[in-house]
């Protein structure tokens, strides 16, 4: 067959196929006019998490801190099918179940780190990583369209480090260079080969925002907007105003109030903000100063959205009644101070004062070194509180690492406390978890052993560490 005839036949077949696909596409469009894409904002990157092989266990004769304020001495906990079945001082072991003698040791819920950058500020880092990092998208003060999920490096060795510290759930957030940093993601701290295999099924996404020095210096230093505190606030307000208009255009389109109205163009940045306005996404906000937090709560009222928590919040102790009135939590460090001007009025008793006044407080890591030792951060706050004549019990302080962050993430029906029916996210400690001498002996997620201090085969190692001659394992 000659080349021209062959080419003509190819074109004819191609045209027929094109018309067929076009007709099929038109039929599909008639059935589903893409409303679900831009109105319901379905997740195109759903969780693929599957629990690891579970182990039915009875941990006996331990001191149990249940995460909701109770201490049980010489108590046991029964775990079956990935769930907590019973917690109490007298539990008859089911036939054939594995029993672990936990005498002299402590049991707590798995710890929840509500502000982490493990995975998106990954190790090992190169000099180039310090110039252009995956934790921030610094090309615009509004980067609401980006997702922390898409920066997660599952082979980050820091996942194993915080796992050995008892952390079973992490909220990984974008950084704080932008007014709107993007979407955060909740992860189960399990070894995996994809980020979606770590994604907590059904967990709400969050929008990371930032106020104060970071955005104004990031962009002001480049001669861009914003370069001031008032520029920061104007930037938030304009973005929310644009998001409200965007949502109204979609509402009009789907309501068919104007049948001739064209389908609005999809905008991923405004899509994220519109999801917040509809209450479909949490808002976690990097903010240090009390006066800035007060302004941000006013902005939230203006545009009818809710701030879930202020993160870092070193001056939260100054405005606890205002935080309570607005139902906003504070996720804080134990004792970071003075590393920038807006951290200058930080105090070590911040969390203790917030708690004592009836506010909602959580401890977070931000830096992995804290994520490895969250109970010790809580111990620091207990000591600071005592010196300030505020007595916080260990049982109460543990809530800052368990049930309070679970509530903040709206996952408290599944995790955050040792109660029957909840997921078997459990840590067995060698002693009092608030002691510097204590280590996590056993860490379980959904009843699966993800870390065993006494069994190197249950201490997953990152690909970056395989074959390294001097891996320092927790002892």
KOLDREN-610868 format. One record per residue (C-alpha): y, z, x. Coordinates in pm, whole numbers, padded with zeros to 5 digits, always signed. Example, Ala and Ser with C-alpha at 12.3 -4.5 7.8 and 13.67 -1.06 7.14 Angstrom:
2
-00450+00780+01230-00106+00714+01367
This chain:
475
+00000+00000+00000+00345-00092+00135+00590+00179+00228+00841+00084-00050+00568+00092-00319+00435+00423-00189+00786+00571-00187+00849+00448-00541+00528+00604-00669+00616+00929-00492+00958+00932-00660+00801+00865-01001+00558+01157-00964+00835+01381-00837+01057+01297-01132+00778+01367-01381+00706+01702-01215+01078+01787-01213+01114+01713-01585+00803+01917-01663+00927+02219-01469+01269+02183-01624+01121+02189-01973+00908+02491-01884+01210+02666-01743+01409+02592-02059+01129+02731-02273+01112+03047-02063+01488+03083-02075+01473+03063-02455+01214+03341-02459+01390+03567-02204+01756+03478-02143+01768+03686-01824+01909+03983-02012+01667+04211-01831+01802+04099-01496+02164+04186-01549+02162+04429-01839+01867+04653-01766+01883+04608-01389+01510+04610-01332+01394+04699-00983+01274+04389-00797+01129+04614-00525+00903+04853-00720+00701+05131-00565+00349+05040-00456+00261+05400-00366-00101+05502-00408-00215+05859-00329-00423+05899-00015-00779+06033-00053-00742+06374-00210-00918+06698-00125-01000+06967-00379-00914+07301-00221-00891+07672-00291-00651+07842-00052-00727+08214-00067-00558+08543+00012-00216+08418+00122+00138+08524+00052+00267+08264-00192+00635+08179-00232+00630+07958-00539+00971+07793-00499+01117+07940-00817+01192+08290-00693+00853+08462-00696+00644+08616-00415+00275+08679-00475+00079+08886-00225-00293+08829-00154-00282+08530-00386-00466+08201-00413-00391+07847-00525-00639+07597-00667-00580+07226-00610-00787+06958-00785-00737+06585-00842-00401+06596-00668-00258+06862-00901-00198+07235-00894-00448+07392-01133-00395+07765-01093-00185+08009-00892-00267+08379-00894-00427+08675-00727-00776+08631-00871-00920+08279-00892-01293+08220-00909-01380+07922-00690-01525+07625-00879-01869+07525-00767-01874+07319-00449-01501+07337-00378-01377+07375-00022-01233+07720+00043-00975+07796+00312-00919+08155+00416-00540+08189+00430-00525+08562+00496-00207+08654+00680-00055+08313+00616+00206+08183+00370+00200+07902+00112+00505+07722-00023+00576+07402-00212+00632+07095+00002+00990+07093+00124+01238+06838-00014+01508+06702+00212+01774+06568-00022+01982+06401+00251+01791+06228+00529+01836+05920+00745+01479+05910+00871+01371+05547+00866+01713+05385+00831+01857+05554+01140+01529+05508+01315+01399+05598+01659+01365+05467+01921+01726+05352+01938+01873+05098+02173+02230+05060+02294+02268+04782+02038+02166+05023+01760+02463+05240+01846+02694+04942+01805+02540+04800+01486+02316+05043+01301+02091+04988+01001+02224+05306+00841+02568+05158+00758+02688+04822+00631+03037+04835+00780+03160+04489+00682+03334+04618+00368+03454+04954+00234+03250+04878-00079+02890+04805+00012+02739+04920-00317+02509+04617-00318+02298+04728-00020+01981+04937-00045+01864+05196+00208+01510+05087+00119+01573+04759+00298+01654+04935+00625+01352+05167+00629+01141+05134+00942+00813+05295+00842+00706+05335+01204+00996+05569+01278+00830+05862+01466+01069+06099+01290+00864+06078+00969+00579+06253+01151+00813+06511+01303+00955+06625+00969+00609+06603+00808+00489+06856+01065+00785+07069+00954+00659+07079+00595+00882+06805+00447+00688+06614+00182+00973+06437-00002+01287+06277+00140+01590+06115-00015+01692+05856+00245+02055+05756+00209+02287+05498+00363+02549+05632+00601+02902+05748+00531+03122+05480+00686+03202+05321+00349+03363+05435+00026+03048+05302-00141+02760+05303+00106+02485+05162-00117+02170+05277-00291+01953+05563-00168+01577+05591-00214+01333+05879-00261+01023+05860-00040+00695+06043-00025+00645+06135+00339+00309+05963+00378+00197+05728+00655+00235+05370+00530+00288+05015+00647+00561+04923+00395+00859+05115+00264+00756+05046-00095+00424+05218-00029+00626+05535+00042+00862+05499-00254+00833+05786-00503+00719+05619-00829+00974+05651-01106+01234+05835-00898+01592+05749-00983+01794+05566-00725+02121+05714-00606+02458+05571-00510+02585+05704-00179+02962+05746-00168+03185+05896+00101+03531+06045+00109+03748+06176+00389+03770+06081+00753+03473+05848+00791+03580+05556+00567+03950+05579+00654+03879+05580+01029+03607+05314+01007+03835+05064+00835+04178+05193+00930+04076+05162+01293+04017+04791+01229+04353+04748+01058+04180+04718+00720+04204+04896+00386+04161+05189+00343+04344+05361+00626+04446+05681+00446+04321+05942+00201+04529+05784-00075+04381+05447+00015+04032+05597-00023+04105+05716-00376+04268+05387-00475+03961+05205-00346+03727+05413-00563+03937+05370-00873+03973+04995-00842+03600+04955-00784+03516+05162-01092+03770+04970-01300+03611+04643-01190+03265+04780-01270+03372+04883-01619+03511+04536-01687+03191+04382-01550+02975+04595-01777+03191+04511-02079+03147+04137-02011+02771+04181-02008+02779+04399-02319+02979+04130-02500+02737+03861-02383+02428+04044-02501+02581+04158-02829+02666+03793-02910+03004+03902-03042+03128+03574-02903+02834+03329-02928+03019+03075-02718+03078+03317-02430+02911+03195-02110+02662+03408-01926+02860+03619-01675+02802+03564-01307+02581+03827-01151+02751+04056-00895+02513+04286-00704+02793+04519-00597+02924+04573-00949+02569+04583-01081+02508+04902-00886+02829+05063-01009+02762+04958-01368+02422+05128-01346+02603+05451-01256+02838+05412-01551+02535+05377-01779+02379+05695-01636+02092+05507-01476+02170+05613-01120+02256+05940-00947+02572+05981-00736+02552+06165-00404+02886+06196-00228+02964+06277+00134+03266+06507+00107+03383+06799+00321+03709+06943+00193+03760+07140-00128+04073+06946-00226+03893+06612-00181+03601+06727-00394+03841+06832-00670+04003+06486-00668+03664+06314-00679+03560+06513-00984+03880+06395-01154+03798+06033-01065+03451+06082-01214+03607+06210-01536+03845+05914-01552+03558+05666-01544+03302+05878-01729+03031+05912-01465+02877+06224-01313+02862+06328-00951+02517+06473-00885+02599+06650-00561+02855+06674-00285+02681+06643+00049+02788+06841+00357+03053+07012+00138+03158+07254+00411+03437+07395+00192+03232+07421-00127+03255+07801-00109+03626+07767-00202+03567+07593-00538+03239+07725-00678+03382+07777-01032+03500+07415-01035+03162+07290-00916+02990+07494-01188+03230+07367-01455+03144+07007-01360+02772+07069-01308+02782+06950-00946+02550+07078-00673+02637+07123-00306+02397+07001-00038+02503+07171+00283+02415+07242+00644+02338+07589+00771+02606+07615+01037+02764+07286+01144+03127+07349+01232+03425+07203+01416+03286+06865+01519+03570+06694+01331+03893+06814+01173+03759+06817+00818+03474+07045+00932+03711+07298+01085+03707+07539+00790+03328+07550+00762+03163+07892+00751+02802+07992+00812+02783+08182+00483+02880+07875+00278+02542+07839+00105+02511+08215+00056+02851+08236-00114+02781+07937-00338+02450+08089-00445+02595+08436-00498+02860+08294-00731+02597+08116-00940+02648+07768-00800+02379+07513-00728+02313+07485-00355+02066+07290-00141+02012+07266+00233+01976+06921+00385+01908+06786+00730+02125+06476+00784+02001+06494+01146+01626+06497+01204+01632+06806+01423+01725+07007+01113+01464+06824+00906+01196+06955+01140+01307+07316+01086+01455+07349+00737+01324+07704+00673+01494+07818+00995+01822+07674+00863+01768+07884+00551+01703+08189+00771+02035+08127+00949+02213+08132+00613+02031+08450+00507+02156+08618+00825+02511+08489+00779+02509+08612+00422+02396+08958+00525+02677+08981+00780+02917+08886+00498+02757+09155+00272+02577+08897+00057+02205+08962+00040+01987+08657-00022+01611+08703-00043+01365+08464+00120+01231+08379-00225+01579+08277-00334+01660+08086-00016+01340+07883-00049+01475+07744-00377+01742+07564-00170+01461+07358-00014+01234+07316-00316+01326+07343-00683+01703+07287-00645+01668+06950-00469+01390+06860-00713+01631+06922-01000+01905+06727-00827+01668+06430-00795+01549+06485-01155+01194+06528-01027+01151+06898-01106+00883+06828-01365+00665+06689-01086+00753+06868-00761+00957+07158-00624+00746+07457-00727+00389+07580-00728+00315+07565-01099+00004+07441-01281+00024+07072-01365+00264+06978-01088+00177+06754-00796-00015+06927-00518+00263+06901-00260+00180+07216-00067+00238+07364+00278+00018+07629+00440+00219+07809+00710+00081+08008+01002+00310+08299+00908+00641+08371+00742+00808+08025+00719+01146+08183+00797+01025+08297+01141+01091+08093+01455+00731+08158+01560+00578+07998+01249+00435+07646+01226+00299+07442+00937-00081+07457+00960-00156+07221+00672+00063+06980+00472-00061+06814+00152+00098+06545-00063-00063+06481-00403-00355+06688-00277-00412+06468+00029-00396+06624+00374-00120+06437+00560-00093+06684+00849-00334+06937+00999-00212+07125+01305-00567+07197+01415-00705+06845+01373-00548+06563+01577-00717+06305+01354-00490+06429+01073-00169+06396+01275-00067+06032+01214+00110+05873+01508+00372+05598+01498+00298+05263+01657+00583+05343+01895+00384+05638+02027+00035+05491+02050-00076+05501+02410+00217+05709+02528+00089+05954+02789+00290+06260+02696+00320+06304+02321+00425+06660+02252+00229+06766+01945+00342+07073+01747+00151+07383+01849
